[in-house]
Structure formats: structure tokens, C-alpha cells
Amino acid sequence: MAEEKRLKKGQEAFKIYEDVFDRSTLLTLYNLMSQGAVDEVHGIISKGKEANVFHGQDQNGKEVAIKIYRVATTGFKTKWSYLTFDPRYRNVAKNPRKVISMWAQREFSNLKSLHGKIRTPEPIAVNNNVMVMEFLGKDGLPFPLLKDEGPLDPEEDFKTVMDACKAMYKEGLIHADLSEYNILVYDNLYFIDFAQATVREDPRAEEFLKRDIENVHKYFSRFCTIPDTEELLQEVVT
């Protein structure tokens, strides 16, 4: 099969990805190839408990990031719980594969809503447990995380993050896992990892927003003087 050859040549190459590339995932990748969203899958650029992100190219040679969510994960019940509190997905079946598929769809939908309003990767395509998005990096290397690189300008970067929180809230969304671990640094700050982002109607929205603000405060207070968390919270919601 031509698509399989393009995915990676040789049996040895597949061994690199055997922990996430099960038969279903491979078929999903082939489907994305037929759409032109993916033409090649290269090395892994981020490995996490719930998903791995691979560097790749689309049919035009443009760099893309391919996020593959693990279906066999012990956290699927937690994801199911998160989804049922989100009015957009409350009817999702308690089935691991369907939950993970909906989790990928949720991140894609959240990115669609936020891209252009804050700096995020542009979502390109989603199918089952695989999401393709803009690659935030250069020459195959992703931009570094804020936790590793540190702020370019602490006060200005703090303002950028708070402005992003306000923009998300205005759009009706809360990141729900915002920290220096999911902000990339290059010429500016870029925000990633939106699968857990939820709507303001979620009964736990206030709790999630408060936690996001506390994370931001904890990190940036190491570098500059900033208002307390309660004041920052009020800035976002008013």
C-alpha cells in the first residue's frame, strides 16, 4: 500500500511507534493521508501519559504536528467524567474508544474557537484518536516550553497570559490546565493542550478558572510583582 510506505518504510521504523500505532490508529492515519492532512510521520516530539505528538508533513510538504491519543489509558474514566460535565459532550458513551475520540474532537473544537483570538496551533483535521495541527517549531524542533525557557520579559509575558485568559473567558472557554507546562516560547507565547478546556456553563468552571489563575500567579510571582489571585480572577470575569 502506497500510504503505508509513506507513513514509514520498513518494519524497524514501526517499532518506534508500536506503543501508540495500533491497527485502528494506523487506519486513521491512512484516512488522514487520503485527505492530504498527513503525508509523512517523522519522529516523536512530545511524549505524555495521555498522548504522543509527532512531527510530520502534509501533502504540500508543510510541517504539521500529529497528536495521537492513547486509547488504552487508565485515565479514560476521568476523561469521561470531564466530558459529561461539559454540555457539549454530556451524552458521550462510557466506552474507551469513543471517549478518546471525543476527547480529540473536543481539543480540535476548542482550538477552532480560539485560534486567531489567542496564539494557538491552527487545527487542521481530526479523526478518531488523531488530531493534526500546525507545527509550532522550526526545522523539526518544537518551540521550548515556558517552564524550560523562562519568560522573555516577565511583566509583558504575564500580561500576555492574563490577556489570553480573558480572551478565552470571553469566548466562553476556560483552559482548565493552564501552566508553564503548556505554554511555548519563541518570538512570543503560544498556548497548547486544550482537550480539557471546558465551557463556562460547566459546573466546575469556576474551580478550573481559579486553579488556572493560581498556577499563573505561582509561576510569574517568581519573576515580578503581580496582583493577588483574587484580583486577577476578578479581572478575567469582569
C-alpha positions as YAML, in Angstrom:
chain: A
units: angstrom
residues:
- id: 1
  name: MET
  ca: [0.00, 0.00, 0.00]
- id: 2
  name: ALA
  ca: [1.48, 3.36, -1.03]
- id: 3
  name: GLU
  ca: [0.19, 5.19, 2.04]
- id: 4
  name: GLU
  ca: [1.78, 2.63, 4.35]
- id: 5
  name: LYS
  ca: [5.12, 3.13, 2.61]
- id: 6
  name: ARG
  ca: [4.82, 6.87, 3.01]
- id: 7
  name: LEU
  ca: [3.95, 6.52, 6.70]
- id: 8
  name: LYS
  ca: [7.31, 4.87, 7.35]
- id: 9
  name: LYS
  ca: [9.42, 2.48, 5.38]
- id: 10
  name: GLY
  ca: [10.43, -0.82, 6.89]
- id: 11
  name: GLN
  ca: [9.42, -2.92, 9.83]
- id: 12
  name: GLU
  ca: [12.01, -1.38, 12.11]
- id: 13
  name: ALA
  ca: [10.50, 2.08, 11.80]
- id: 14
  name: PHE
  ca: [7.12, 0.89, 13.07]
- id: 15
  name: LYS
  ca: [8.72, -0.45, 16.27]
- id: 16
  name: ILE
  ca: [9.40, 3.15, 17.29]
- id: 17
  name: TYR
  ca: [5.66, 3.81, 17.38]
- id: 18
  name: GLU
  ca: [4.27, 0.46, 18.50]
- id: 19
  name: ASP
  ca: [3.03, 1.82, 21.84]
- id: 20
  name: VAL
  ca: [0.53, 4.13, 20.08]
- id: 21
  name: PHE
  ca: [0.22, 2.93, 16.49]
- id: 22
  name: ASP
  ca: [-2.25, 0.09, 16.90]
- id: 23
  name: ARG
  ca: [-4.16, -1.13, 13.87]
- id: 24
  name: SER
  ca: [-7.02, 1.31, 14.41]
- id: 25
  name: THR
  ca: [-4.63, 4.26, 14.69]
- id: 26
  name: LEU
  ca: [-2.79, 3.20, 11.54]
- id: 27
  name: LEU
  ca: [-6.08, 3.07, 9.64]
- id: 28
  name: THR
  ca: [-6.94, 6.52, 10.96]
- id: 29
  name: LEU
  ca: [-3.58, 7.85, 9.76]
- id: 30
  name: TYR
  ca: [-4.16, 6.32, 6.33]
- id: 31
  name: ASN
  ca: [-7.53, 8.06, 6.22]
- id: 32
  name: LEU
  ca: [-5.89, 11.41, 7.09]
- id: 33
  name: MET
  ca: [-3.34, 10.72, 4.36]
- id: 34
  name: SER
  ca: [-6.11, 10.27, 1.83]
- id: 35
  name: GLN
  ca: [-7.41, 13.71, 2.85]
- id: 36
  name: GLY
  ca: [-3.96, 15.26, 2.36]
- id: 37
  name: ALA
  ca: [-3.68, 16.35, 6.01]
- id: 38
  name: VAL
  ca: [-0.77, 13.93, 6.56]
- id: 39
  name: ASP
  ca: [1.76, 12.64, 4.07]
- id: 40
  name: GLU
  ca: [4.65, 11.62, 6.32]
- id: 41
  name: VAL
  ca: [5.08, 10.89, 10.02]
- id: 42
  name: HIS
  ca: [8.52, 11.61, 11.42]
- id: 43
  name: GLY
  ca: [9.94, 11.47, 14.94]
- id: 44
  name: ILE
  ca: [8.18, 11.96, 18.23]
- id: 45
  name: ILE
  ca: [8.43, 15.50, 19.62]
- id: 46
  name: SER
  ca: [6.44, 15.12, 22.83]
- id: 47
  name: LYS
  ca: [5.57, 12.05, 24.88]
- id: 48
  name: GLY
  ca: [2.91, 12.25, 27.57]
- id: 49
  name: LYS
  ca: [0.75, 9.98, 29.69]
- id: 50
  name: GLU
  ca: [-2.32, 10.52, 27.52]
- id: 51
  name: ALA
  ca: [-0.94, 11.30, 24.08]
- id: 52
  name: ASN
  ca: [2.18, 11.48, 21.96]
- id: 53
  name: VAL
  ca: [2.87, 14.24, 19.46]
- id: 54
  name: PHE
  ca: [4.78, 13.51, 16.25]
- id: 55
  name: HIS
  ca: [6.39, 15.78, 13.73]
- id: 56
  name: GLY
  ca: [5.16, 15.25, 10.17]
- id: 57
  name: GLN
  ca: [4.39, 16.80, 6.82]
- id: 58
  name: ASP
  ca: [1.24, 17.31, 4.83]
- id: 59
  name: GLN
  ca: [0.95, 16.59, 1.10]
- id: 60
  name: ASN
  ca: [2.36, 20.04, 0.30]
- id: 61
  name: GLY
  ca: [5.48, 19.49, 2.41]
- id: 62
  name: LYS
  ca: [4.31, 21.79, 5.20]
- id: 63
  name: GLU
  ca: [5.34, 20.80, 8.72]
- id: 64
  name: VAL
  ca: [2.49, 19.58, 10.93]
- id: 65
  name: ALA
  ca: [2.11, 18.21, 14.44]
- id: 66
  name: ILE
  ca: [0.23, 14.92, 14.76]
- id: 67
  name: LYS
  ca: [-1.26, 14.30, 18.20]
- id: 68
  name: ILE
  ca: [-2.19, 10.68, 18.86]
- id: 69
  name: TYR
  ca: [-4.21, 9.96, 21.96]
- id: 70
  name: ARG
  ca: [-3.71, 6.60, 23.58]
- id: 71
  name: VAL
  ca: [-6.89, 4.53, 23.59]
- id: 72
  name: ALA
  ca: [-5.56, 2.07, 26.18]
- id: 73
  name: THR
  ca: [-5.21, 4.55, 29.04]
- id: 74
  name: THR
  ca: [-6.20, 4.21, 32.67]
- id: 75
  name: GLY
  ca: [-7.47, 7.79, 32.69]
- id: 76
  name: PHE
  ca: [-10.42, 7.26, 30.36]
- id: 77
  name: LYS
  ca: [-12.94, 7.33, 33.26]
- id: 78
  name: THR
  ca: [-11.62, 10.73, 34.30]
- id: 79
  name: LYS
  ca: [-11.96, 11.97, 30.72]
- id: 80
  name: TRP
  ca: [-15.49, 10.58, 30.54]
- id: 81
  name: SER
  ca: [-16.34, 12.47, 33.74]
- id: 82
  name: TYR
  ca: [-14.87, 15.70, 32.35]
- id: 83
  name: LEU
  ca: [-16.87, 15.29, 29.15]
- id: 84
  name: THR
  ca: [-20.19, 14.65, 30.90]
- id: 85
  name: PHE
  ca: [-19.87, 17.94, 32.81]
- id: 86
  name: ASP
  ca: [-19.37, 19.78, 29.51]
- id: 87
  name: PRO
  ca: [-22.84, 20.44, 27.99]
- id: 88
  name: ARG
  ca: [-21.39, 19.93, 24.51]
- id: 89
  name: TYR
  ca: [-20.47, 16.30, 25.22]
- id: 90
  name: ARG
  ca: [-22.60, 15.16, 28.13]
- id: 91
  name: ASN
  ca: [-24.15, 12.26, 26.17]
- id: 92
  name: VAL
  ca: [-20.88, 10.53, 25.28]
- id: 93
  name: ALA
  ca: [-20.99, 6.77, 25.83]
- id: 94
  name: LYS
  ca: [-18.80, 5.28, 28.56]
- id: 95
  name: ASN
  ca: [-16.67, 3.42, 26.05]
- id: 96
  name: PRO
  ca: [-12.85, 3.94, 26.00]
- id: 97
  name: ARG
  ca: [-12.52, 4.32, 22.24]
- id: 98
  name: LYS
  ca: [-15.50, 6.68, 21.94]
- id: 99
  name: VAL
  ca: [-14.34, 8.74, 24.90]
- id: 100
  name: ILE
  ca: [-10.83, 9.18, 23.49]
- id: 101
  name: SER
  ca: [-12.25, 10.01, 20.06]
- id: 102
  name: MET
  ca: [-14.48, 12.65, 21.63]
- id: 103
  name: TRP
  ca: [-11.51, 13.95, 23.67]
- id: 104
  name: ALA
  ca: [-9.58, 14.56, 20.42]
- id: 105
  name: GLN
  ca: [-12.67, 16.16, 18.86]
- id: 106
  name: ARG
  ca: [-13.01, 18.41, 21.89]
- id: 107
  name: GLU
  ca: [-9.46, 19.70, 21.56]
- id: 108
  name: PHE
  ca: [-9.98, 20.30, 17.85]
- id: 109
  name: SER
  ca: [-13.21, 22.20, 18.52]
- id: 110
  name: ASN
  ca: [-11.64, 24.30, 21.27]
- id: 111
  name: LEU
  ca: [-8.71, 25.20, 19.01]
- id: 112
  name: LYS
  ca: [-11.12, 26.15, 16.21]
- id: 113
  name: SER
  ca: [-12.86, 28.53, 18.60]
- id: 114
  name: LEU
  ca: [-9.69, 30.10, 19.97]
- id: 115
  name: HIS
  ca: [-7.25, 30.20, 17.04]
- id: 116
  name: GLY
  ca: [-6.94, 33.78, 15.87]
- id: 117
  name: LYS
  ca: [-8.08, 35.12, 19.23]
- id: 118
  name: ILE
  ca: [-5.03, 33.88, 21.14]
- id: 119
  name: ARG
  ca: [-1.84, 32.28, 19.83]
- id: 120
  name: THR
  ca: [-2.55, 28.57, 19.42]
- id: 121
  name: PRO
  ca: [-1.64, 25.98, 16.80]
- id: 122
  name: GLU
  ca: [-4.09, 26.07, 13.92]
- id: 123
  name: PRO
  ca: [-6.25, 22.92, 13.92]
- id: 124
  name: ILE
  ca: [-6.14, 21.12, 10.56]
- id: 125
  name: ALA
  ca: [-8.00, 17.80, 10.85]
- id: 126
  name: VAL
  ca: [-9.26, 15.29, 13.40]
- id: 127
  name: ASN
  ca: [-10.26, 11.66, 13.02]
- id: 128
  name: ASN
  ca: [-10.88, 9.19, 15.84]
- id: 129
  name: ASN
  ca: [-7.93, 9.47, 18.27]
- id: 130
  name: VAL
  ca: [-5.69, 11.51, 15.94]
- id: 131
  name: MET
  ca: [-5.56, 15.29, 15.57]
- id: 132
  name: VAL
  ca: [-3.42, 17.16, 13.04]
- id: 133
  name: MET
  ca: [-2.47, 20.74, 13.74]
- id: 134
  name: GLU
  ca: [0.01, 23.45, 12.84]
- id: 135
  name: PHE
  ca: [3.56, 22.66, 13.96]
- id: 136
  name: LEU
  ca: [4.86, 25.30, 16.35]
- id: 137
  name: GLY
  ca: [8.58, 25.00, 15.82]
- id: 138
  name: LYS
  ca: [11.37, 25.27, 13.32]
- id: 139
  name: ASP
  ca: [13.25, 22.66, 11.28]
- id: 140
  name: GLY
  ca: [11.54, 19.77, 13.04]
- id: 141
  name: LEU
  ca: [12.23, 21.09, 16.55]
- id: 142
  name: PRO
  ca: [9.31, 22.39, 18.63]
- id: 143
  name: PHE
  ca: [9.47, 25.72, 20.39]
- id: 144
  name: PRO
  ca: [10.59, 25.24, 24.01]
- id: 145
  name: LEU
  ca: [8.19, 25.22, 26.95]
- id: 146
  name: LEU
  ca: [7.94, 28.25, 29.21]
- id: 147
  name: LYS
  ca: [8.96, 26.04, 32.15]
- id: 148
  name: ASP
  ca: [12.29, 25.30, 30.44]
- id: 149
  name: GLU
  ca: [12.99, 28.57, 28.64]
- id: 150
  name: GLY
  ca: [11.68, 31.02, 31.20]
- id: 151
  name: PRO
  ca: [9.89, 34.28, 30.33]
- id: 152
  name: LEU
  ca: [11.29, 36.58, 27.65]
- id: 153
  name: ASP
  ca: [10.03, 39.60, 29.56]
- id: 154
  name: PRO
  ca: [8.32, 38.61, 32.86]
- id: 155
  name: GLU
  ca: [5.92, 41.54, 33.10]
- id: 156
  name: GLU
  ca: [4.99, 41.52, 29.42]
- id: 157
  name: ASP
  ca: [4.63, 37.73, 29.33]
- id: 158
  name: PHE
  ca: [2.45, 37.79, 32.44]
- id: 159
  name: LYS
  ca: [0.21, 40.34, 30.73]
- id: 160
  name: THR
  ca: [0.08, 38.12, 27.61]
- id: 161
  name: VAL
  ca: [-1.05, 35.13, 29.65]
- id: 162
  name: MET
  ca: [-3.68, 37.14, 31.51]
- id: 163
  name: ASP
  ca: [-4.95, 38.62, 28.25]
- id: 164
  name: ALA
  ca: [-5.24, 35.06, 26.91]
- id: 165
  name: CYS
  ca: [-7.26, 34.02, 29.97]
- id: 166
  name: LYS
  ca: [-9.60, 36.96, 29.39]
- id: 167
  name: ALA
  ca: [-9.93, 36.17, 25.68]
- id: 168
  name: MET
  ca: [-10.73, 32.54, 26.43]
- id: 169
  name: TYR
  ca: [-13.31, 33.51, 29.02]
- id: 170
  name: LYS
  ca: [-14.89, 36.00, 26.63]
- id: 171
  name: GLU
  ca: [-15.10, 33.17, 24.09]
- id: 172
  name: GLY
  ca: [-16.88, 31.08, 26.72]
- id: 173
  name: LEU
  ca: [-13.95, 28.75, 27.45]
- id: 174
  name: ILE
  ca: [-11.59, 28.02, 30.34]
- id: 175
  name: HIS
  ca: [-8.30, 26.22, 29.72]
- id: 176
  name: ALA
  ca: [-8.61, 24.16, 32.95]
- id: 177
  name: ASP
  ca: [-4.95, 23.09, 32.94]
- id: 178
  name: LEU
  ca: [-3.05, 26.31, 32.28]
- id: 179
  name: SER
  ca: [0.55, 26.43, 33.49]
- id: 180
  name: GLU
  ca: [4.12, 26.94, 32.30]
- id: 181
  name: TYR
  ca: [3.97, 23.32, 31.08]
- id: 182
  name: ASN
  ca: [1.63, 24.13, 28.20]
- id: 183
  name: ILE
  ca: [2.90, 27.48, 27.01]
- id: 184
  name: LEU
  ca: [5.55, 27.58, 24.29]
- id: 185
  name: VAL
  ca: [8.13, 30.35, 23.92]
- id: 186
  name: TYR
  ca: [9.69, 31.72, 20.77]
- id: 187
  name: ASP
  ca: [9.12, 35.23, 19.46]
- id: 188
  name: ASN
  ca: [6.00, 35.29, 21.63]
- id: 189
  name: LEU
  ca: [3.99, 32.94, 23.84]
- id: 190
  name: TYR
  ca: [1.89, 30.16, 22.31]
- id: 191
  name: PHE
  ca: [-0.79, 28.21, 24.15]
- id: 192
  name: ILE
  ca: [-1.28, 24.44, 23.73]
- id: 193
  name: ASP
  ca: [-3.15, 21.44, 25.17]
- id: 194
  name: PHE
  ca: [-6.83, 22.31, 25.00]
- id: 195
  name: ALA
  ca: [-8.50, 18.89, 25.28]
- id: 196
  name: GLN
  ca: [-9.55, 19.53, 28.88]
- id: 197
  name: ALA
  ca: [-10.68, 23.12, 28.16]
- id: 198
  name: THR
  ca: [-14.33, 23.46, 29.06]
- id: 199
  name: VAL
  ca: [-17.18, 25.91, 28.73]
- id: 200
  name: ARG
  ca: [-18.27, 28.47, 31.29]
- id: 201
  name: GLU
  ca: [-21.51, 26.52, 31.77]
- id: 202
  name: ASP
  ca: [-19.55, 23.59, 33.21]
- id: 203
  name: PRO
  ca: [-20.48, 23.37, 36.94]
- id: 204
  name: ARG
  ca: [-16.75, 23.16, 37.77]
- id: 205
  name: ALA
  ca: [-15.78, 26.10, 35.57]
- id: 206
  name: GLU
  ca: [-15.15, 28.48, 38.47]
- id: 207
  name: GLU
  ca: [-12.92, 25.91, 40.18]
- id: 208
  name: PHE
  ca: [-10.92, 25.34, 36.99]
- id: 209
  name: LEU
  ca: [-10.51, 29.06, 36.30]
- id: 210
  name: LYS
  ca: [-9.32, 29.69, 39.84]
- id: 211
  name: ARG
  ca: [-6.77, 26.89, 39.51]
- id: 212
  name: ASP
  ca: [-5.52, 28.34, 36.22]
- id: 213
  name: ILE
  ca: [-5.07, 31.76, 37.80]
- id: 214
  name: GLU
  ca: [-3.31, 30.26, 40.82]
- id: 215
  name: ASN
  ca: [-0.88, 28.46, 38.51]
- id: 216
  name: VAL
  ca: [-0.17, 31.66, 36.59]
- id: 217
  name: HIS
  ca: [0.33, 33.60, 39.81]
- id: 218
  name: LYS
  ca: [2.62, 30.98, 41.32]
- id: 219
  name: TYR
  ca: [4.85, 30.93, 38.26]
- id: 220
  name: PHE
  ca: [5.13, 34.64, 37.44]
- id: 221
  name: SER
  ca: [5.42, 35.81, 41.05]
- id: 222
  name: ARG
  ca: [8.90, 34.26, 40.94]
- id: 223
  name: PHE
  ca: [9.94, 36.87, 38.39]
- id: 224
  name: CYS
  ca: [7.94, 40.02, 39.06]
- id: 225
  name: THR
  ca: [5.42, 41.65, 41.38]
- id: 226
  name: ILE
  ca: [1.83, 40.88, 40.38]
- id: 227
  name: PRO
  ca: [-1.62, 41.30, 41.98]
- id: 228
  name: ASP
  ca: [-3.05, 38.57, 44.21]
- id: 229
  name: THR
  ca: [-5.06, 35.71, 42.73]
- id: 230
  name: GLU
  ca: [-8.45, 37.09, 43.76]
- id: 231
  name: GLU
  ca: [-7.80, 40.37, 41.98]
- id: 232
  name: LEU
  ca: [-6.57, 38.52, 38.90]
- id: 233
  name: LEU
  ca: [-9.66, 36.32, 38.92]
- id: 234
  name: GLN
  ca: [-11.92, 39.36, 39.01]
- id: 235
  name: GLU
  ca: [-10.01, 40.87, 36.08]
- id: 236
  name: VAL
  ca: [-10.86, 37.82, 33.98]
- id: 237
  name: VAL
  ca: [-14.55, 37.53, 34.79]
- id: 238
  name: THR
  ca: [-15.49, 41.23, 34.69]
...
